[in-house]
Amino acid sequence: MLQVNFLRQHKDEVLRRLAIKNFKQPEIVDEVIALDDERKRLQVEFDEAMAKLNAGSKDIGKLMGQGKKEEAENLKLEVAKYRDAAGPLKQQMAEVEKKLIDTLIQLPNLPSEQVPVGKTPEDNVVVREGGIRPEFANEPLPHWELTKKYNLIDFELGNKITGSGFPVYINKGAKLQRSLIQYFLDYNTEAGYVEFIPPFVVNEDSAYGTGQLPDKEGQMYYVTEDKFYLIPTAEVPVTNIYRDTIVKTEDLPIKMTAYSPCFRREAGSYGKDVRGLNRLHQFEKVEIIQIVDPEKSYETLDEMVNHVERLVQSLELPYRILRLCGGDMGFASAITYDFEVYSAAQGRWLEVSSVSNFENFQANRMKCRYKDASGKTQLVHTLNGSSLALPRIVAALLENHQTAEGIKIPAVLQKYFGSVILD
């Protein structure tokens, strides 16, 4: 959530940066400032009424002590007017405060100055590419045919049990999933991330804290009876560990990692891009999160991008890193780098990770703070990244590493999977 004082002091800058994100309702900025003016006006009136009420109450006591009962009774009538005025003012303040917050949370995070201008994925900037695209003597098979050939995943069985987008992993397909999850967690913990197993459902406060509400409520599965949301990513519960917390400066940076299933409705997704593992309603992912000193967040962002890049490299996959343009970024992000791996059989790039700096946007919503060197309470910065999302990683591993003998398992996975070839 943006801060009202910043909107007031830097209105032109805010509007310019919102335009980079292609935000369609810039008038909300003026609405927020107007509501804040109203809130301040009511606060002044309330404070004045309370000051007169308190002063009058003291004077009544003095008059009664002096035996001036009539004067005291007259003053009581005057004080009653201030009391009667204070009640409605307090109610109006609460109503305006709620409307102010409800309006303010409609504003997305401001993009960093490093974010390129653009509206669609075609405007994203390729930062760098790595790895070697495989060459095949014959036409490579897409992963949905490979999973059937080696009996790894049953998409129709998942459709029977639940519906489309809920695959069933079988035998070596399940083992490959488990191997990847364990490898990703080991890789992250060796880099200093502390592992958590969080709840896989969250309350409204948690979904609000990381920016899923009110932006993505239509994309989350909602448990109506309990007012819980199935998590779209481990970022939500893990980051909220530090909601309503003042962390010690010496504890920063806080580095966390977690595996979780992820649940996304993916409403409106159709066509060839959703075939097989390309887009699911339930999938597995390992996440990394950092809570840091604001002065070090962009240094941390580079560190996290490099961390994920080395992980992708270790899987022997061709990849590229994109800096997302303003129009392709998420609601809460200040800057995002996407990782894509090349799908040999599909002839296209598949997103497997996003690494984002949210600056203080999530921290302001969560009230996650620290005390700086002067003892002043400040908002932290939060960052997160996929390390990694499994479905498209599995798709790329199967497609890029297929051989006549079977699927070649990357060296770093062999001790987890237990063999060199999946056949």
RAPE-V742768 format. One record per residue. N is the residue number from 1. RES is the residue in one letter. OMEGA is omega in whole degrees, 0 to 359 (NA if undefined). NEAR is the number of other ideal C-beta (glycine too) atoms within 8 Angstrom. Layout:
N;RES;OMEGA;NEAR, N;RES;OMEGA;NEAR
This chain:
1;M;178;8, 2;L;181;12, 3;Q;186;7, 4;V;181;11, 5;N;179;6, 6;F;178;9, 7;L;180;13, 8;R;188;9, 9;Q;186;6, 10;H;186;8, 11;K;182;10, 12;D;179;6, 13;E;179;7, 14;V;181;13, 15;L;178;10, 16;R;183;8, 17;R;174;10, 18;L;178;13, 19;A;177;9, 20;I;178;10, 21;K;180;13, 22;N;178;8, 23;F;190;9, 24;K;183;4, 25;Q;182;6, 26;P;179;9, 27;E;179;6, 28;I;178;10, 29;V;178;13, 30;D;179;7, 31;E;179;9, 32;V;181;14, 33;I;179;12, 34;A;178;8, 35;L;177;12, 36;D;175;11, 37;D;179;8, 38;E;178;9, 39;R;180;12, 40;K;180;8, 41;R;179;8, 42;L;180;12, 43;Q;179;9, 44;V;180;8, 45;E;179;10, 46;F;180;12, 47;D;179;8, 48;E;179;8, 49;A;181;12, 50;M;178;10, 51;A;179;8, 52;K;179;10, 53;L;181;12, 54;N;180;8, 55;A;179;8, 56;G;180;12, 57;S;178;9, 58;K;180;8, 59;D;178;9, 60;I;179;12, 61;G;180;8, 62;K;181;8, 63;L;179;12, 64;M;179;10, 65;G;179;6, 66;Q;179;6, 67;G;180;5, 68;K;187;8, 69;K;182;8, 70;E;179;6, 71;E;179;8, 72;A;179;11, 73;E;177;8, 74;N;180;8, 75;L;177;12, 76;K;178;9, 77;L;179;8, 78;E;180;9, 79;V;179;13, 80;A;178;8, 81;K;179;8, 82;Y;179;13, 83;R;179;9, 84;D;180;8, 85;A;184;10, 86;A;182;12, 87;G;178;8, 88;P;178;8, 89;L;179;12, 90;K;178;9, 91;Q;178;8, 92;Q;179;9, 93;M;180;12, 94;A;180;8, 95;E;180;8, 96;V;179;12, 97;E;179;9, 98;K;180;8, 99;K;178;9, 100;L;180;13, 101;I;180;8, 102;D;179;8, 103;T;183;11, 104;L;184;11, 105;I;174;10, 106;Q;180;8, 107;L;177;11, 108;P;175;9, 109;N;179;12, 110;L;178;10, 111;P;174;13, 112;S;176;9, 113;E;179;4, 114;Q;184;5, 115;V;179;15, 116;P;177;10, 117;V;178;7, 118;G;184;11, 119;K;187;8, 120;T;178;8, 121;P;179;5, 122;E;181;5, 123;D;177;12, 124;N;184;13, 125;V;176;8, 126;V;181;8, 127;V;176;8, 128;R;177;6, 129;E;178;8, 130;G;180;9, 131;G;183;12, 132;I;177;4, 133;R;182;8, 134;P;175;9, 135;E;183;3, 136;F;177;8, 137;A;179;2, 138;N;180;4, 139;E;180;5, 140;P;180;10, 141;L;173;10, 142;P;188;12, 143;H;181;15, 144;W;174;10, 145;E;179;8, 146;L;180;14, 147;T;177;14, 148;K;181;7, 149;K;183;7, 150;Y;178;12, 151;N;183;9, 152;L;184;13, 153;I;176;10, 154;D;181;8, 155;F;181;12, 156;E;178;6, 157;L;176;8, 158;G;178;14, 159;N;178;10, 160;K;185;5, 161;I;185;7, 162;T;182;5, 163;G;181;7, 164;S;180;7, 165;G;178;11, 166;F;185;12, 167;P;174;10, 168;V;178;10, 169;Y;189;9, 170;I;169;10, 171;N;183;7, 172;K;174;10, 173;G;176;13, 174;A;180;9, 175;K;177;10, 176;L;177;14, 177;Q;182;12, 178;R;180;9, 179;S;179;11, 180;L;180;14, 181;I;181;12, 182;Q;179;9, 183;Y;181;11, 184;F;180;13, 185;L;178;12, 186;D;180;8, 187;Y;182;11, 188;N;181;14, 189;T;176;11, 190;E;178;6, 191;A;175;8, 192;G;177;6, 193;Y;178;10, 194;V;184;8, 195;E;175;10, 196;F;165;10, 197;I;185;5, 198;P;169;11, 199;P;180;6, 200;F;169;9, 201;V;182;8, 202;V;176;11, 203;N;184;8, 204;E;181;8, 205;D;179;8, 206;S;179;12, 207;A;176;14, 208;Y;186;12, 209;G;181;13, 210;T;172;14, 211;G;176;14, 212;Q;174;12, 213;L;6;9, 214;P;188;6, 215;D;191;9, 216;K;182;9, 217;E;180;10, 218;G;181;6, 219;Q;181;9, 220;M;174;14, 221;Y;188;7, 222;Y;176;9, 223;V;191;10, 224;T;184;5, 225;E;184;4, 226;D;182;5, 227;K;176;8, 228;F;175;9, 229;Y;170;13, 230;L;189;11, 231;I;174;15, 232;P;181;11, 233;T;178;11, 234;A;176;16, 235;E;187;9, 236;V;180;15, 237;P;186;14, 238;V;179;13, 239;T;182;16, 240;N;171;13, 241;I;184;9, 242;Y;173;11, 243;R;180;12, 244;D;183;5, 245;T;168;8, 246;I;183;6, 247;V;178;13, 248;K;180;7, 249;T;183;10, 250;E;178;4, 251;D;180;6, 252;L;359;12, 253;P;173;9, 254;I;185;10, 255;K;184;11, 256;M;174;13, 257;T;180;15, 258;A;168;14, 259;Y;171;11, 260;S;162;13, 261;P;180;7, 262;C;184;13, 263;F;181;12, 264;R;181;9, 265;R;180;9, 266;E;180;11, 267;A;177;6, 268;G;180;4, 269;S;181;8, 270;Y;171;4, 271;G;187;5, 272;K;183;4, 273;D;181;7, 274;V;184;10, 275;R;177;7, 276;G;182;9, 277;L;188;12, 278;N;180;10, 279;R;186;7, 280;L;174;11, 281;H;174;10, 282;Q;178;8, 283;F;182;10, 284;E;181;12, 285;K;171;13, 286;V;187;16, 287;E;170;16, 288;I;182;15, 289;I;172;15, 290;Q;172;13, 291;I;194;14, 292;V;170;14, 293;D;183;11, 294;P;182;11, 295;E;184;4, 296;K;188;9, 297;S;181;13, 298;Y;171;7, 299;E;178;7, 300;T;178;14, 301;L;178;13, 302;D;179;8, 303;E;181;8, 304;M;176;13, 305;V;180;12, 306;N;179;8, 307;H;180;13, 308;V;180;16, 309;E;179;12, 310;R;178;8, 311;L;178;12, 312;V;179;16, 313;Q;183;11, 314;S;178;9, 315;L;175;11, 316;E;181;9, 317;L;172;13, 318;P;186;12, 319;Y;169;15, 320;R;180;13, 321;I;181;14, 322;L;167;12, 323;R;187;13, 324;L;175;13, 325;C;184;15, 326;G;184;14, 327;G;182;10, 328;D;183;11, 329;M;177;12, 330;G;183;8, 331;F;189;8, 332;A;188;12, 333;S;172;12, 334;A;176;12, 335;I;183;14, 336;T;171;11, 337;Y;175;14, 338;D;171;11, 339;F;176;18, 340;E;173;12, 341;V;184;16, 342;Y;177;15, 343;S;183;16, 344;A;184;11, 345;A;181;10, 346;Q;179;8, 347;G;180;5, 348;R;181;6, 349;W;180;8, 350;L;179;13, 351;E;180;10, 352;V;180;14, 353;S;168;13, 354;S;177;11, 355;V;189;14, 356;S;169;14, 357;N;179;13, 358;F;186;16, 359;E;183;10, 360;N;185;11, 361;F;178;14, 362;Q;182;14, 363;A;179;15, 364;N;177;11, 365;R;185;12, 366;M;186;13, 367;K;176;9, 368;C;189;14, 369;R;173;12, 370;Y;177;12, 371;K;180;10, 372;D;185;9, 373;A;181;4, 374;S;181;4, 375;G;180;5, 376;K;179;6, 377;T;182;7, 378;Q;174;9, 379;L;173;9, 380;V;168;16, 381;H;179;15, 382;T;178;15, 383;L;174;15, 384;N;178;13, 385;G;174;14, 386;S;183;14, 387;S;8;14, 388;L;171;15, 389;A;191;13, 390;L;192;13, 391;P;183;11, 392;R;172;14, 393;I;178;14, 394;V;179;13, 395;A;182;14, 396;A;178;15, 397;L;180;13, 398;L;185;13, 399;E;185;16, 400;N;184;15, 401;H;180;12, 402;Q;178;12, 403;T;178;8, 404;A;181;2, 405;E;184;5, 406;G;180;9, 407;I;179;13, 408;K;180;9, 409;I;178;12, 410;P;186;11, 411;A;184;6, 412;V;182;7, 413;L;190;12, 414;Q;180;11, 415;K;178;5, 416;Y;183;10, 417;F;175;11, 418;G;177;6, 419;S;182;7, 420;V;182;5, 421;I;170;10, 422;L;181;11, 423;D;NA;6
